[in-house]
């Protein structure tokens, strides 16, 4: 019988009812931790004298990124805050969201730090780091365990 009462209520106010319990269901199914610990993965390739770093970061704007080179360390970071408020006759709902991440990479010798460029397009951040060295294939070597 209680199920019928709840279902009648949710027919009238479905979005409000779902949103009330959403934080709890996300907390218990791991959603809370996934959101808080999300750091975008980065693919790095060495192609024709440059390293190309590609990061999938949909939903951001190019202004949301901060990219710095300090010595031999390249750091990519982002902070985004969102606030949304809905006012209806009988209720007010305000949502607030904050997300951030930071990734750092040590640049190898021979990279041209003055010519690093970044482009954000279609949800993908691409950073190009030119270098002036040839990567040598390591010779095979057996390591004895002592």
VMD Tcl script that builds the backbone (N, CA, C; Angstrom):
set m [mol new atoms 438]
animate dup $m
set s [atomselect $m all]
$s set {name element resname resid chain x y z} {
  {N N UNK 1 A 0.815 -1.193 0.000}
  {CA C UNK 1 A 0.000 0.000 0.000}
  {C C UNK 1 A 0.861 1.260 0.000}
  {N N UNK 2 A 1.964 1.244 0.730}
  {CA C UNK 2 A 2.846 2.406 0.771}
  {C C UNK 2 A 3.429 2.689 -0.606}
  {N N UNK 3 A 3.694 1.643 -1.351}
  {CA C UNK 3 A 4.250 1.815 -2.684}
  {C C UNK 3 A 3.308 2.631 -3.559}
  {N N UNK 4 A 2.020 2.398 -3.439}
  {CA C UNK 4 A 1.053 3.150 -4.224}
  {C C UNK 4 A 1.071 4.628 -3.849}
  {N N UNK 5 A 1.183 4.924 -2.571}
  {CA C UNK 5 A 1.217 6.319 -2.134}
  {C C UNK 5 A 2.454 7.006 -2.696}
  {N N UNK 6 A 3.605 6.339 -2.599}
  {CA C UNK 6 A 4.841 6.906 -3.123}
  {C C UNK 6 A 4.741 7.081 -4.632}
  {N N UNK 7 A 4.201 6.098 -5.328}
  {CA C UNK 7 A 4.127 6.217 -6.778}
  {C C UNK 7 A 3.185 7.344 -7.184}
  {N N UNK 8 A 2.098 7.569 -6.451}
  {CA C UNK 8 A 1.212 8.695 -6.762}
  {C C UNK 8 A 1.946 10.012 -6.538}
  {N N UNK 9 A 2.730 10.074 -5.473}
  {CA C UNK 9 A 3.494 11.292 -5.182}
  {C C UNK 9 A 4.530 11.556 -6.273}
  {N N UNK 10 A 5.222 10.506 -6.691}
  {CA C UNK 10 A 6.263 10.697 -7.706}
  {C C UNK 10 A 5.681 11.035 -9.067}
  {N N UNK 11 A 4.441 10.645 -9.323}
  {CA C UNK 11 A 3.800 11.054 -10.575}
  {C C UNK 11 A 3.621 12.563 -10.622}
  {N N UNK 12 A 3.419 13.170 -9.474}
  {CA C UNK 12 A 3.186 14.613 -9.407}
  {C C UNK 12 A 4.483 15.408 -9.375}
  {N N UNK 13 A 5.489 14.900 -8.689}
  {CA C UNK 13 A 6.746 15.630 -8.534}
  {C C UNK 13 A 7.922 14.687 -8.773}
  {N N UNK 14 A 8.073 14.133 -9.966}
  {CA C UNK 14 A 9.112 13.116 -10.175}
  {C C UNK 14 A 10.537 13.631 -10.032}
  {N N UNK 15 A 10.848 14.782 -10.608}
  {CA C UNK 15 A 12.237 15.262 -10.562}
  {C C UNK 15 A 12.663 15.587 -9.142}
  {N N UNK 16 A 11.809 16.229 -8.395}
  {CA C UNK 16 A 12.138 16.577 -7.014}
  {C C UNK 16 A 12.371 15.322 -6.186}
  {N N UNK 17 A 11.495 14.319 -6.360}
  {CA C UNK 17 A 11.613 13.088 -5.591}
  {C C UNK 17 A 12.914 12.360 -5.916}
  {N N UNK 18 A 13.265 12.272 -7.199}
  {CA C UNK 18 A 14.502 11.590 -7.588}
  {C C UNK 18 A 15.724 12.322 -7.051}
  {N N UNK 19 A 15.716 13.634 -7.143}
  {CA C UNK 19 A 16.870 14.413 -6.707}
  {C C UNK 19 A 17.092 14.361 -5.205}
  {N N UNK 20 A 16.033 14.174 -4.434}
  {CA C UNK 20 A 16.195 14.083 -2.977}
  {C C UNK 20 A 17.072 12.889 -2.620}
  {N N UNK 21 A 16.860 11.767 -3.285}
  {CA C UNK 21 A 17.584 10.551 -2.937}
  {C C UNK 21 A 18.848 10.331 -3.757}
  {N N UNK 22 A 19.060 11.132 -4.784}
  {CA C UNK 22 A 20.213 10.945 -5.667}
  {C C UNK 22 A 21.551 10.973 -4.922}
  {N N UNK 23 A 21.811 11.942 -4.036}
  {CA C UNK 23 A 23.109 11.934 -3.342}
  {C C UNK 23 A 23.354 10.658 -2.540}
  {N N UNK 24 A 22.300 10.114 -1.948}
  {CA C UNK 24 A 22.468 8.899 -1.137}
  {C C UNK 24 A 22.750 7.688 -2.006}
  {N N UNK 25 A 22.038 7.578 -3.128}
  {CA C UNK 25 A 22.286 6.417 -3.986}
  {C C UNK 25 A 23.671 6.494 -4.609}
  {N N UNK 26 A 24.115 7.690 -4.963}
  {CA C UNK 26 A 25.465 7.830 -5.512}
  {C C UNK 26 A 26.525 7.515 -4.469}
  {N N UNK 27 A 26.270 7.894 -3.234}
  {CA C UNK 27 A 27.228 7.618 -2.165}
  {C C UNK 27 A 27.408 6.117 -1.986}
  {N N UNK 28 A 26.314 5.373 -1.989}
  {CA C UNK 28 A 26.403 3.952 -1.712}
  {C C UNK 28 A 26.795 3.108 -2.913}
  {N N UNK 29 A 26.626 3.611 -4.124}
  {CA C UNK 29 A 27.047 2.809 -5.276}
  {C C UNK 29 A 28.416 3.222 -5.802}
  {N N UNK 30 A 29.130 4.041 -5.064}
  {CA C UNK 30 A 30.477 4.425 -5.453}
  {C C UNK 30 A 30.541 5.690 -6.280}
  {N N UNK 31 A 29.406 6.270 -6.623}
  {CA C UNK 31 A 29.396 7.484 -7.428}
  {C C UNK 31 A 30.090 8.646 -6.754}
  {N N UNK 32 A 29.927 8.754 -5.455}
  {CA C UNK 32 A 30.539 9.851 -4.703}
  {C C UNK 32 A 32.055 9.825 -4.868}
  {N N UNK 33 A 32.647 8.677 -4.672}
  {CA C UNK 33 A 34.100 8.582 -4.779}
  {C C UNK 33 A 34.571 8.749 -6.213}
  {N N UNK 34 A 33.813 8.229 -7.159}
  {CA C UNK 34 A 34.212 8.387 -8.561}
  {C C UNK 34 A 34.263 9.860 -8.945}
  {N N UNK 35 A 33.299 10.656 -8.509}
  {CA C UNK 35 A 33.298 12.077 -8.858}
  {C C UNK 35 A 34.443 12.803 -8.183}
  {N N UNK 36 A 34.671 12.511 -6.922}
  {CA C UNK 36 A 35.679 13.241 -6.171}
  {C C UNK 36 A 37.097 12.886 -6.613}
  {N N UNK 37 A 37.318 11.674 -7.070}
  {CA C UNK 37 A 38.667 11.226 -7.390}
  {C C UNK 37 A 38.930 11.169 -8.894}
  {N N UNK 38 A 38.073 11.785 -9.680}
  {CA C UNK 38 A 38.231 11.700 -11.130}
  {C C UNK 38 A 39.377 12.595 -11.606}
  {N N UNK 39 A 40.349 11.970 -12.212}
  {CA C UNK 39 A 41.453 12.689 -12.837}
  {C C UNK 39 A 41.534 12.161 -14.270}
  {N N UNK 40 A 41.423 13.050 -15.259}
  {CA C UNK 40 A 41.431 12.577 -16.646}
  {C C UNK 40 A 42.729 11.854 -17.013}
  {N N UNK 41 A 42.579 10.796 -17.780}
  {CA C UNK 41 A 43.739 10.056 -18.280}
  {C C UNK 41 A 44.411 10.861 -19.391}
  {N N UNK 42 A 45.700 10.648 -19.561}
  {CA C UNK 42 A 46.462 11.364 -20.584}
  {C C UNK 42 A 47.188 10.343 -21.456}
  {N N UNK 43 A 47.054 10.489 -22.762}
  {CA C UNK 43 A 47.820 9.689 -23.717}
  {C C UNK 43 A 48.983 10.541 -24.198}
  {N N UNK 44 A 50.170 9.934 -24.282}
  {CA C UNK 44 A 51.357 10.661 -24.736}
  {C C UNK 44 A 51.997 9.872 -25.869}
  {N N UNK 45 A 52.217 10.565 -26.994}
  {CA C UNK 45 A 52.916 9.920 -28.103}
  {C C UNK 45 A 54.089 10.797 -28.523}
  {N N UNK 46 A 55.122 10.145 -29.056}
  {CA C UNK 46 A 56.270 10.845 -29.622}
  {C C UNK 46 A 56.108 10.745 -31.129}
  {N N UNK 47 A 55.862 11.886 -31.771}
  {CA C UNK 47 A 55.562 11.874 -33.200}
  {C C UNK 47 A 56.292 13.013 -33.905}
  {N N UNK 48 A 57.207 12.661 -34.793}
  {CA C UNK 48 A 57.908 13.626 -35.648}
  {C C UNK 48 A 58.504 14.797 -34.868}
  {N N UNK 49 A 59.299 14.488 -33.874}
  {CA C UNK 49 A 60.018 15.525 -33.148}
  {C C UNK 49 A 59.205 16.293 -32.124}
  {N N UNK 50 A 58.092 15.716 -31.715}
  {CA C UNK 50 A 57.308 16.378 -30.673}
  {C C UNK 50 A 56.533 15.350 -29.854}
  {N N UNK 51 A 56.351 15.680 -28.592}
  {CA C UNK 51 A 55.480 14.884 -27.740}
  {C C UNK 51 A 54.089 15.494 -27.844}
  {N N UNK 52 A 53.089 14.654 -28.004}
  {CA C UNK 52 A 51.711 15.126 -28.049}
  {C C UNK 52 A 50.963 14.477 -26.890}
  {N N UNK 53 A 50.495 15.309 -25.974}
  {CA C UNK 53 A 49.717 14.852 -24.829}
  {C C UNK 53 A 48.249 15.112 -25.142}
  {N N UNK 54 A 47.410 14.086 -25.035}
  {CA C UNK 54 A 45.975 14.226 -25.291}
  {C C UNK 54 A 45.214 13.848 -24.035}
  {N N UNK 55 A 44.333 14.743 -23.602}
  {CA C UNK 55 A 43.544 14.525 -22.389}
  {C C UNK 55 A 42.064 14.702 -22.728}
  {N N UNK 56 A 41.272 13.683 -22.440}
  {CA C UNK 56 A 39.834 13.782 -22.642}
  {C C UNK 56 A 39.223 14.492 -21.437}
  {N N UNK 57 A 38.650 15.667 -21.681}
  {CA C UNK 57 A 38.062 16.466 -20.597}
  {C C UNK 57 A 36.802 17.161 -21.103}
  {N N UNK 58 A 35.751 16.380 -21.396}
  {CA C UNK 58 A 34.527 16.986 -21.917}
  {C C UNK 58 A 33.826 17.838 -20.865}
  {N N UNK 59 A 33.094 18.817 -21.340}
  {CA C UNK 59 A 32.320 19.663 -20.435}
  {C C UNK 59 A 33.062 20.871 -19.911}
  {N N UNK 60 A 34.340 20.969 -20.230}
  {CA C UNK 60 A 35.116 22.125 -19.787}
  {C C UNK 60 A 35.253 23.120 -20.933}
  {N N UNK 61 A 35.710 24.310 -20.598}
  {CA C UNK 61 A 36.019 25.336 -21.595}
  {C C UNK 61 A 37.522 25.559 -21.567}
  {N N UNK 62 A 38.059 26.137 -22.626}
  {CA C UNK 62 A 39.512 26.345 -22.651}
  {C C UNK 62 A 39.956 27.250 -21.508}
  {N N UNK 63 A 39.075 28.138 -21.049}
  {CA C UNK 63 A 39.408 29.027 -19.937}
  {C C UNK 63 A 39.513 28.286 -18.600}
  {N N UNK 64 A 38.967 27.069 -18.528}
  {CA C UNK 64 A 38.996 26.288 -17.285}
  {C C UNK 64 A 40.361 25.659 -17.018}
  {N N UNK 65 A 41.236 25.612 -18.028}
  {CA C UNK 65 A 42.533 24.961 -17.878}
  {C C UNK 65 A 43.613 25.948 -17.475}
  {N N UNK 66 A 44.548 25.458 -16.680}
  {CA C UNK 66 A 45.764 26.205 -16.358}
  {C C UNK 66 A 46.922 25.265 -16.694}
  {N N UNK 67 A 47.805 25.706 -17.581}
  {CA C UNK 67 A 48.936 24.878 -18.012}
  {C C UNK 67 A 50.206 25.666 -17.749}
  {N N UNK 68 A 51.110 25.078 -16.969}
  {CA C UNK 68 A 52.354 25.746 -16.592}
  {C C UNK 68 A 53.538 24.840 -16.851}
  {N N UNK 69 A 54.664 25.463 -17.207}
  {CA C UNK 69 A 55.947 24.764 -17.255}
  {C C UNK 69 A 56.840 25.463 -16.248}
  {N N UNK 70 A 57.281 24.707 -15.249}
  {CA C UNK 70 A 58.168 25.235 -14.212}
  {C C UNK 70 A 59.396 24.330 -14.172}
  {N N UNK 71 A 60.501 24.826 -14.698}
  {CA C UNK 71 A 61.694 23.978 -14.813}
  {C C UNK 71 A 61.419 22.870 -15.806}
  {N N UNK 72 A 61.554 21.634 -15.354}
  {CA C UNK 72 A 61.298 20.476 -16.213}
  {C C UNK 72 A 59.936 19.843 -15.953}
  {N N UNK 73 A 59.028 20.559 -15.288}
  {CA C UNK 73 A 57.729 19.987 -14.935}
  {C C UNK 73 A 56.601 20.721 -15.665}
  {N N UNK 74 A 55.815 19.949 -16.408}
  {CA C UNK 74 A 54.620 20.456 -17.078}
  {C C UNK 74 A 53.425 20.084 -16.207}
  {N N UNK 75 A 52.618 21.070 -15.824}
  {CA C UNK 75 A 51.453 20.824 -14.976}
  {C C UNK 75 A 50.192 21.285 -15.692}
  {N N UNK 76 A 49.207 20.386 -15.724}
  {CA C UNK 76 A 47.892 20.683 -16.289}
  {C C UNK 76 A 46.907 20.625 -15.129}
  {N N UNK 77 A 46.154 21.694 -14.934}
  {CA C UNK 77 A 45.170 21.689 -13.853}
  {C C UNK 77 A 43.898 22.391 -14.306}
  {N N UNK 78 A 42.835 22.131 -13.560}
  {CA C UNK 78 A 41.554 22.755 -13.861}
  {C C UNK 78 A 40.726 22.846 -12.592}
  {N N UNK 79 A 40.001 23.938 -12.467}
  {CA C UNK 79 A 39.023 24.102 -11.396}
  {C C UNK 79 A 37.761 24.643 -12.034}
  {N N UNK 80 A 36.631 24.054 -11.652}
  {CA C UNK 80 A 35.365 24.510 -12.215}
  {C C UNK 80 A 34.311 24.518 -11.123}
  {N N UNK 81 A 33.633 25.641 -11.015}
  {CA C UNK 81 A 32.533 25.774 -10.065}
  {C C UNK 81 A 31.264 26.074 -10.844}
  {N N UNK 82 A 30.180 25.435 -10.435}
  {CA C UNK 82 A 28.887 25.691 -11.051}
  {C C UNK 82 A 27.851 25.876 -9.956}
  {N N UNK 83 A 26.951 26.785 -10.189}
  {CA C UNK 83 A 25.867 27.016 -9.248}
  {C C UNK 83 A 24.594 27.232 -10.052}
  {N N UNK 84 A 23.521 26.585 -9.618}
  {CA C UNK 84 A 22.255 26.686 -10.332}
  {C C UNK 84 A 21.145 26.815 -9.300}
  {N N UNK 85 A 20.252 27.758 -9.522}
  {CA C UNK 85 A 19.148 27.952 -8.581}
  {C C UNK 85 A 17.831 27.978 -9.341}
  {N N UNK 86 A 16.859 27.219 -8.818}
  {CA C UNK 86 A 15.514 27.181 -9.384}
  {C C UNK 86 A 14.556 27.681 -8.327}
  {N N UNK 87 A 13.717 28.633 -8.690}
  {CA C UNK 87 A 12.712 29.120 -7.749}
  {C C UNK 87 A 11.341 28.856 -8.344}
  {N N UNK 88 A 10.547 28.151 -7.602}
  {CA C UNK 88 A 9.160 27.897 -7.973}
  {C C UNK 88 A 8.284 28.514 -6.895}
  {N N UNK 89 A 7.011 28.424 -7.100}
  {CA C UNK 89 A 6.078 29.038 -6.160}
  {C C UNK 89 A 6.227 28.496 -4.741}
  {N N UNK 90 A 6.434 27.195 -4.608}
  {CA C UNK 90 A 6.446 26.600 -3.271}
  {C C UNK 90 A 7.810 26.093 -2.815}
  {N N UNK 91 A 8.814 26.183 -3.639}
  {CA C UNK 91 A 10.124 25.692 -3.206}
  {C C UNK 91 A 11.235 26.412 -3.952}
  {N N UNK 92 A 12.412 26.342 -3.349}
  {CA C UNK 92 A 13.627 26.832 -3.985}
  {C C UNK 92 A 14.632 25.701 -3.947}
  {N N UNK 93 A 15.297 25.469 -5.057}
  {CA C UNK 93 A 16.320 24.420 -5.111}
  {C C UNK 93 A 17.598 25.048 -5.636}
  {N N UNK 94 A 18.667 24.869 -4.898}
  {CA C UNK 94 A 19.956 25.412 -5.305}
  {C C UNK 94 A 20.960 24.267 -5.352}
  {N N UNK 95 A 21.652 24.150 -6.467}
  {CA C UNK 95 A 22.664 23.108 -6.623}
  {C C UNK 95 A 24.017 23.767 -6.807}
  {N N UNK 96 A 25.026 23.147 -6.251}
  {CA C UNK 96 A 26.381 23.667 -6.322}
  {C C UNK 96 A 27.302 22.510 -6.639}
  {N N UNK 97 A 28.216 22.716 -7.563}
  {CA C UNK 97 A 29.148 21.661 -7.931}
  {C C UNK 97 A 30.550 22.261 -8.076}
  {N N UNK 98 A 31.534 21.551 -7.579}
  {CA C UNK 98 A 32.926 21.976 -7.684}
  {C C UNK 98 A 33.751 20.769 -8.089}
  {N N UNK 99 A 34.594 20.943 -9.090}
  {CA C UNK 99 A 35.488 19.854 -9.476}
  {C C UNK 99 A 36.853 20.436 -9.816}
  {N N UNK 100 A 37.879 19.639 -9.562}
  {CA C UNK 100 A 39.236 20.075 -9.884}
  {C C UNK 100 A 40.125 18.857 -10.086}
  {N N UNK 101 A 41.210 19.073 -10.800}
  {CA C UNK 101 A 42.232 18.041 -10.947}
  {C C UNK 101 A 43.545 18.717 -11.272}
  {N N UNK 102 A 44.620 17.964 -11.107}
  {CA C UNK 102 A 45.951 18.439 -11.468}
  {C C UNK 102 A 46.795 17.237 -11.863}
  {N N UNK 103 A 47.494 17.362 -12.981}
  {CA C UNK 103 A 48.423 16.324 -13.445}
  {C C UNK 103 A 49.749 16.988 -13.756}
  {N N UNK 104 A 50.846 16.362 -13.345}
  {CA C UNK 104 A 52.185 16.892 -13.618}
  {C C UNK 104 A 53.024 15.835 -14.313}
  {N N UNK 105 A 53.878 16.296 -15.227}
  {CA C UNK 105 A 54.746 15.416 -15.997}
  {C C UNK 105 A 56.146 16.009 -16.027}
  {N N UNK 106 A 57.144 15.158 -15.823}
  {CA C UNK 106 A 58.531 15.599 -15.935}
  {C C UNK 106 A 58.927 15.545 -17.403}
  {N N UNK 107 A 59.385 16.681 -17.915}
  {CA C UNK 107 A 59.803 16.753 -19.315}
  {C C UNK 107 A 61.237 16.266 -19.448}
  {N N UNK 108 A 61.508 15.405 -20.426}
  {CA C UNK 108 A 62.876 14.908 -20.603}
  {C C UNK 108 A 63.795 15.993 -21.161}
  {N N UNK 109 A 65.086 15.730 -21.051}
  {CA C UNK 109 A 66.072 16.653 -21.633}
  {C C UNK 109 A 65.808 16.799 -23.122}
  {N N UNK 110 A 66.085 17.986 -23.639}
  {CA C UNK 110 A 65.940 18.212 -25.071}
  {C C UNK 110 A 64.578 18.751 -25.482}
  {N N UNK 111 A 63.659 18.931 -24.542}
  {CA C UNK 111 A 62.366 19.504 -24.917}
  {C C UNK 111 A 62.492 21.021 -25.002}
  {N N UNK 112 A 61.766 21.601 -25.937}
  {CA C UNK 112 A 61.789 23.052 -26.132}
  {C C UNK 112 A 60.615 23.654 -25.360}
  {N N UNK 113 A 60.881 24.027 -24.125}
  {CA C UNK 113 A 59.831 24.507 -23.223}
  {C C UNK 113 A 59.220 25.827 -23.671}
  {N N UNK 114 A 59.930 26.588 -24.469}
  {CA C UNK 114 A 59.427 27.881 -24.944}
  {C C UNK 114 A 58.390 27.722 -26.063}
  {N N UNK 115 A 58.331 26.562 -26.680}
  {CA C UNK 115 A 57.429 26.369 -27.823}
  {C C UNK 115 A 56.277 25.410 -27.528}
  {N N UNK 116 A 55.965 25.210 -26.251}
  {CA C UNK 116 A 54.833 24.359 -25.873}
  {C C UNK 116 A 53.544 25.084 -26.255}
  {N N UNK 117 A 52.642 24.376 -26.935}
  {CA C UNK 117 A 51.348 24.954 -27.315}
  {C C UNK 117 A 50.220 24.016 -26.892}
  {N N UNK 118 A 49.051 24.601 -26.632}
  {CA C UNK 118 A 47.895 23.814 -26.212}
  {C C UNK 118 A 46.671 24.229 -27.017}
  {N N UNK 119 A 45.810 23.238 -27.272}
  {CA C UNK 119 A 44.572 23.488 -28.005}
  {C C UNK 119 A 43.480 22.613 -27.395}
  {N N UNK 120 A 42.303 23.197 -27.173}
  {CA C UNK 120 A 41.164 22.449 -26.639}
  {C C UNK 120 A 40.055 22.469 -27.680}
  {N N UNK 121 A 39.661 21.265 -28.120}
  {CA C UNK 121 A 38.652 21.166 -29.170}
  {C C UNK 121 A 37.867 19.874 -29.006}
  {N N UNK 122 A 36.555 19.972 -29.094}
  {CA C UNK 122 A 35.664 18.807 -29.018}
  {C C UNK 122 A 35.900 17.965 -27.765}
  {N N UNK 123 A 36.160 18.609 -26.638}
  {CA C UNK 123 A 36.326 17.892 -25.377}
  {C C UNK 123 A 37.691 17.270 -25.165}
  {N N UNK 124 A 38.636 17.544 -26.059}
  {CA C UNK 124 A 39.983 16.971 -25.936}
  {C C UNK 124 A 41.011 18.101 -25.874}
  {N N UNK 125 A 41.841 18.072 -24.832}
  {CA C UNK 125 A 42.948 19.016 -24.696}
  {C C UNK 125 A 44.182 18.364 -25.302}
  {N N UNK 126 A 44.832 19.056 -26.249}
  {CA C UNK 126 A 46.068 18.547 -26.854}
  {C C UNK 126 A 47.181 19.535 -26.573}
  {N N UNK 127 A 48.268 19.015 -26.019}
  {CA C UNK 127 A 49.442 19.829 -25.723}
  {C C UNK 127 A 50.595 19.271 -26.539}
  {N N UNK 128 A 51.259 20.149 -27.278}
  {CA C UNK 128 A 52.390 19.747 -28.113}
  {C C UNK 128 A 53.670 20.300 -27.508}
  {N N UNK 129 A 54.625 19.400 -27.259}
  {CA C UNK 129 A 55.920 19.771 -26.679}
  {C C UNK 129 A 57.011 19.355 -27.663}
  {N N UNK 130 A 57.592 20.310 -28.399}
  {CA C UNK 130 A 58.657 19.959 -29.346}
  {C C UNK 130 A 59.921 19.478 -28.623}
  {N N UNK 131 A 60.627 18.579 -29.268}
  {CA C UNK 131 A 61.925 18.152 -28.726}
  {C C UNK 131 A 62.916 18.022 -29.873}
  {N N UNK 132 A 64.194 18.074 -29.520}
  {CA C UNK 132 A 65.232 18.034 -30.556}
  {C C UNK 132 A 66.184 16.863 -30.350}
  {N N UNK 133 A 65.675 15.766 -29.885}
  {CA C UNK 133 A 66.537 14.592 -29.706}
  {C C UNK 133 A 65.864 13.373 -30.314}
  {N N UNK 134 A 66.664 12.421 -30.631}
  {CA C UNK 134 A 66.164 11.160 -31.152}
  {C C UNK 134 A 66.135 10.152 -30.011}
  {N N UNK 135 A 65.035 9.480 -29.887}
  {CA C UNK 135 A 64.951 8.455 -28.851}
  {C C UNK 135 A 65.672 7.218 -29.362}
  {N N UNK 136 A 66.632 6.776 -28.583}
  {CA C UNK 136 A 67.401 5.599 -28.966}
  {C C UNK 136 A 66.724 4.367 -28.387}
  {N N UNK 137 A 66.678 3.334 -29.183}
  {CA C UNK 137 A 66.125 2.083 -28.684}
  {C C UNK 137 A 67.096 1.497 -27.678}
  {N N UNK 138 A 66.608 1.143 -26.514}
  {CA C UNK 138 A 67.528 0.574 -25.531}
  {C C UNK 138 A 68.029 -0.786 -25.998}
  {N N UNK 139 A 69.299 -1.036 -25.750}
  {CA C UNK 139 A 69.825 -2.347 -26.106}
  {C C UNK 139 A 69.345 -3.340 -25.054}
  {N N UNK 140 A 69.191 -4.565 -25.466}
  {CA C UNK 140 A 68.712 -5.596 -24.550}
  {C C UNK 140 A 69.773 -5.881 -23.500}
  {N N UNK 141 A 69.330 -6.083 -22.282}
  {CA C UNK 141 A 70.255 -6.337 -21.192}
  {C C UNK 141 A 69.563 -7.234 -20.182}
  {N N UNK 142 A 70.278 -8.245 -19.719}
  {CA C UNK 142 A 69.753 -9.141 -18.701}
  {C C UNK 142 A 70.200 -8.643 -17.334}
  {N N UNK 143 A 69.285 -8.560 -16.414}
  {CA C UNK 143 A 69.584 -8.106 -15.059}
  {C C UNK 143 A 69.521 -9.306 -14.125}
  {N N UNK 144 A 70.632 -9.576 -13.444}
  {CA C UNK 144 A 70.676 -10.681 -12.487}
  {C C UNK 144 A 70.095 -10.221 -11.157}
  {N N UNK 145 A 69.374 -11.107 -10.525}
  {CA C UNK 145 A 68.801 -10.815 -9.211}
  {C C UNK 145 A 69.758 -11.330 -8.156}
  {N N UNK 146 A 70.205 -10.474 -7.267}
  {CA C UNK 146 A 71.132 -10.871 -6.196}
  {C C UNK 146 A 70.389 -11.245 -4.940}
}
mol reanalyze $m
mol bondsrecalc $m
mol representation Tube
mol addrep $m
